[in-house]
Amino acid sequence: MPYNVVNKAIVCPMCGELSRAEIYTSVNDTKDKSLRSKVLSGELFSWSCPSCKYSARLNYPILYNDMKNRFMVYLIPKIDRYQLCDKELEEKYSNLRNISKRITPDFNSFKEKIFIFESGLDDMAVELTKLAISQTVSKKLGDEPIAEGYLSMYDRETNTMGFTFFMGEELKPYVQTARLEIYSKSKNITDRFAIKDKKLKGFIKIDREWAENILYRYKRAKHIEKLNKLKE
């Protein structure tokens, strides 16, 4: 099956009328290509009250499975756990190997993960690259805080990738491009310092907090190497 659907009762927040809606608990992009555009556009989450026509985007857990590109992204709204081991899912896909499995807490990071893996990129290296670029952008703009940021462009031919950051309380968008050499350096760092993370079973959350931890490990190792050289 290209998808799993359950029927849920929904009370309209506008008129209070009770109705039902189809909730997609999982979709398989490989088996039904039309699902991809509906997921990314948000159409799959759209709901309209049959009584008053009030419309909204439903927010619920959904598993996105791309067998061709060998990744799964599990959107679980507001999840704050780093690792999720779902025994039922693990048993269901026990015959699959070398699958990147991620959990995301919101719709935007969910879409970003899909874009990253479809582009053939390593999301761990992308997160580390994003962190480095965000620090540069914040400094350039007078230490303005960055609320969030996402990979929004990747062009192998021009050797560039781009990130869209949302700045300050007003969430003003700011686009910053970077050479892929920064990504390559980030990839080398994650290959060295994220070995255990890459071997973890189940779904894991790779985000800014994770990247900050990896960067800390890297800087600590560099500091220790420097001290050892001074002792020689």
Secondary structure as a PSIPRED ss2 file (coil, helix, strand):
# PSIPRED VFORMAT (PSIPRED V4.0)

   1 M C   1.000  0.000  0.000
   2 P C   1.000  0.000  0.000
   3 Y E   0.000  0.000  1.000
   4 N E   0.000  0.000  1.000
   5 V E   0.000  0.000  1.000
   6 V E   0.000  0.000  1.000
   7 N E   0.000  0.000  1.000
   8 K E   0.000  0.000  1.000
   9 A E   0.000  0.000  1.000
  10 I E   0.000  0.000  1.000
  11 V E   0.000  0.000  1.000
  12 C C   1.000  0.000  0.000
  13 P C   1.000  0.000  0.000
  14 M C   1.000  0.000  0.000
  15 C C   1.000  0.000  0.000
  16 G C   1.000  0.000  0.000
  17 E C   1.000  0.000  0.000
  18 L E   0.000  0.000  1.000
  19 S E   0.000  0.000  1.000
  20 R E   0.000  0.000  1.000
  21 A E   0.000  0.000  1.000
  22 E E   0.000  0.000  1.000
  23 I E   0.000  0.000  1.000
  24 Y E   0.000  0.000  1.000
  25 T E   0.000  0.000  1.000
  26 S E   0.000  0.000  1.000
  27 V E   0.000  0.000  1.000
  28 N E   0.000  0.000  1.000
  29 D C   1.000  0.000  0.000
  30 T C   1.000  0.000  0.000
  31 K C   1.000  0.000  0.000
  32 D C   1.000  0.000  0.000
  33 K C   1.000  0.000  0.000
  34 S H   0.000  1.000  0.000
  35 L H   0.000  1.000  0.000
  36 R H   0.000  1.000  0.000
  37 S H   0.000  1.000  0.000
  38 K H   0.000  1.000  0.000
  39 V H   0.000  1.000  0.000
  40 L H   0.000  1.000  0.000
  41 S H   0.000  1.000  0.000
  42 G C   1.000  0.000  0.000
  43 E H   0.000  1.000  0.000
  44 L H   0.000  1.000  0.000
  45 F H   0.000  1.000  0.000
  46 S E   0.000  0.000  1.000
  47 W E   0.000  0.000  1.000
  48 S E   0.000  0.000  1.000
  49 C C   1.000  0.000  0.000
  50 P C   1.000  0.000  0.000
  51 S C   1.000  0.000  0.000
  52 C C   1.000  0.000  0.000
  53 K C   1.000  0.000  0.000
  54 Y C   1.000  0.000  0.000
  55 S E   0.000  0.000  1.000
  56 A E   0.000  0.000  1.000
  57 R E   0.000  0.000  1.000
  58 L C   1.000  0.000  0.000
  59 N C   1.000  0.000  0.000
  60 Y C   1.000  0.000  0.000
  61 P C   1.000  0.000  0.000
  62 I E   0.000  0.000  1.000
  63 L E   0.000  0.000  1.000
  64 Y E   0.000  0.000  1.000
  65 N E   0.000  0.000  1.000
  66 D E   0.000  0.000  1.000
  67 M C   1.000  0.000  0.000
  68 K C   1.000  0.000  0.000
  69 N C   1.000  0.000  0.000
  70 R C   1.000  0.000  0.000
  71 F E   0.000  0.000  1.000
  72 M E   0.000  0.000  1.000
  73 V E   0.000  0.000  1.000
  74 Y E   0.000  0.000  1.000
  75 L E   0.000  0.000  1.000
  76 I C   1.000  0.000  0.000
  77 P C   1.000  0.000  0.000
  78 K C   1.000  0.000  0.000
  79 I C   1.000  0.000  0.000
  80 D C   1.000  0.000  0.000
  81 R C   1.000  0.000  0.000
  82 Y C   1.000  0.000  0.000
  83 Q E   0.000  0.000  1.000
  84 L E   0.000  0.000  1.000
  85 C C   1.000  0.000  0.000
  86 D C   1.000  0.000  0.000
  87 K H   0.000  1.000  0.000
  88 E H   0.000  1.000  0.000
  89 L H   0.000  1.000  0.000
  90 E H   0.000  1.000  0.000
  91 E H   0.000  1.000  0.000
  92 K H   0.000  1.000  0.000
  93 Y C   1.000  0.000  0.000
  94 S C   1.000  0.000  0.000
  95 N C   1.000  0.000  0.000
  96 L C   1.000  0.000  0.000
  97 R C   1.000  0.000  0.000
  98 N C   1.000  0.000  0.000
  99 I C   1.000  0.000  0.000
 100 S E   0.000  0.000  1.000
 101 K E   0.000  0.000  1.000
 102 R E   0.000  0.000  1.000
 103 I E   0.000  0.000  1.000
 104 T E   0.000  0.000  1.000
 105 P C   1.000  0.000  0.000
 106 D C   1.000  0.000  0.000
 107 F H   0.000  1.000  0.000
 108 N H   0.000  1.000  0.000
 109 S H   0.000  1.000  0.000
 110 F H   0.000  1.000  0.000
 111 K H   0.000  1.000  0.000
 112 E H   0.000  1.000  0.000
 113 K H   0.000  1.000  0.000
 114 I H   0.000  1.000  0.000
 115 F H   0.000  1.000  0.000
 116 I H   0.000  1.000  0.000
 117 F H   0.000  1.000  0.000
 118 E H   0.000  1.000  0.000
 119 S C   1.000  0.000  0.000
 120 G C   1.000  0.000  0.000
 121 L C   1.000  0.000  0.000
 122 D C   1.000  0.000  0.000
 123 D H   0.000  1.000  0.000
 124 M H   0.000  1.000  0.000
 125 A H   0.000  1.000  0.000
 126 V H   0.000  1.000  0.000
 127 E H   0.000  1.000  0.000
 128 L H   0.000  1.000  0.000
 129 T H   0.000  1.000  0.000
 130 K H   0.000  1.000  0.000
 131 L H   0.000  1.000  0.000
 132 A H   0.000  1.000  0.000
 133 I H   0.000  1.000  0.000
 134 S H   0.000  1.000  0.000
 135 Q H   0.000  1.000  0.000
 136 T H   0.000  1.000  0.000
 137 V H   0.000  1.000  0.000
 138 S H   0.000  1.000  0.000
 139 K H   0.000  1.000  0.000
 140 K H   0.000  1.000  0.000
 141 L C   1.000  0.000  0.000
 142 G C   1.000  0.000  0.000
 143 D C   1.000  0.000  0.000
 144 E C   1.000  0.000  0.000
 145 P C   1.000  0.000  0.000
 146 I E   0.000  0.000  1.000
 147 A E   0.000  0.000  1.000
 148 E E   0.000  0.000  1.000
 149 G E   0.000  0.000  1.000
 150 Y E   0.000  0.000  1.000
 151 L E   0.000  0.000  1.000
 152 S E   0.000  0.000  1.000
 153 M E   0.000  0.000  1.000
 154 Y E   0.000  0.000  1.000
 155 D E   0.000  0.000  1.000
 156 R C   1.000  0.000  0.000
 157 E C   1.000  0.000  0.000
 158 T C   1.000  0.000  0.000
 159 N C   1.000  0.000  0.000
 160 T E   0.000  0.000  1.000
 161 M E   0.000  0.000  1.000
 162 G E   0.000  0.000  1.000
 163 F E   0.000  0.000  1.000
 164 T E   0.000  0.000  1.000
 165 F E   0.000  0.000  1.000
 166 F E   0.000  0.000  1.000
 167 M E   0.000  0.000  1.000
 168 G C   1.000  0.000  0.000
 169 E C   1.000  0.000  0.000
 170 E C   1.000  0.000  0.000
 171 L C   1.000  0.000  0.000
 172 K E   0.000  0.000  1.000
 173 P E   0.000  0.000  1.000
 174 Y E   0.000  0.000  1.000
 175 V E   0.000  0.000  1.000
 176 Q E   0.000  0.000  1.000
 177 T E   0.000  0.000  1.000
 178 A E   0.000  0.000  1.000
 179 R E   0.000  0.000  1.000
 180 L H   0.000  1.000  0.000
 181 E H   0.000  1.000  0.000
 182 I H   0.000  1.000  0.000
 183 Y H   0.000  1.000  0.000
 184 S H   0.000  1.000  0.000
 185 K H   0.000  1.000  0.000
 186 S H   0.000  1.000  0.000
 187 K H   0.000  1.000  0.000
 188 N H   0.000  1.000  0.000
 189 I H   0.000  1.000  0.000
 190 T H   0.000  1.000  0.000
 191 D H   0.000  1.000  0.000
 192 R H   0.000  1.000  0.000
 193 F H   0.000  1.000  0.000
 194 A C   1.000  0.000  0.000
 195 I H   0.000  1.000  0.000
 196 K H   0.000  1.000  0.000
 197 D H   0.000  1.000  0.000
 198 K H   0.000  1.000  0.000
 199 K H   0.000  1.000  0.000
 200 L C   1.000  0.000  0.000
 201 K C   1.000  0.000  0.000
 202 G C   1.000  0.000  0.000
 203 F E   0.000  0.000  1.000
 204 I E   0.000  0.000  1.000
 205 K C   1.000  0.000  0.000
 206 I C   1.000  0.000  0.000
 207 D C   1.000  0.000  0.000
 208 R H   0.000  1.000  0.000
 209 E H   0.000  1.000  0.000
 210 W H   0.000  1.000  0.000
 211 A H   0.000  1.000  0.000
 212 E H   0.000  1.000  0.000
 213 N H   0.000  1.000  0.000
 214 I H   0.000  1.000  0.000
 215 L H   0.000  1.000  0.000
 216 Y H   0.000  1.000  0.000
 217 R H   0.000  1.000  0.000
 218 Y H   0.000  1.000  0.000
 219 K H   0.000  1.000  0.000
 220 R H   0.000  1.000  0.000
 221 A H   0.000  1.000  0.000
 222 K H   0.000  1.000  0.000
 223 H H   0.000  1.000  0.000
 224 I H   0.000  1.000  0.000
 225 E H   0.000  1.000  0.000
 226 K H   0.000  1.000  0.000
 227 L H   0.000  1.000  0.000
 228 N H   0.000  1.000  0.000
 229 K H   0.000  1.000  0.000
 230 L H   0.000  1.000  0.000
 231 K H   0.000  1.000  0.000
 232 E C   1.000  0.000  0.000
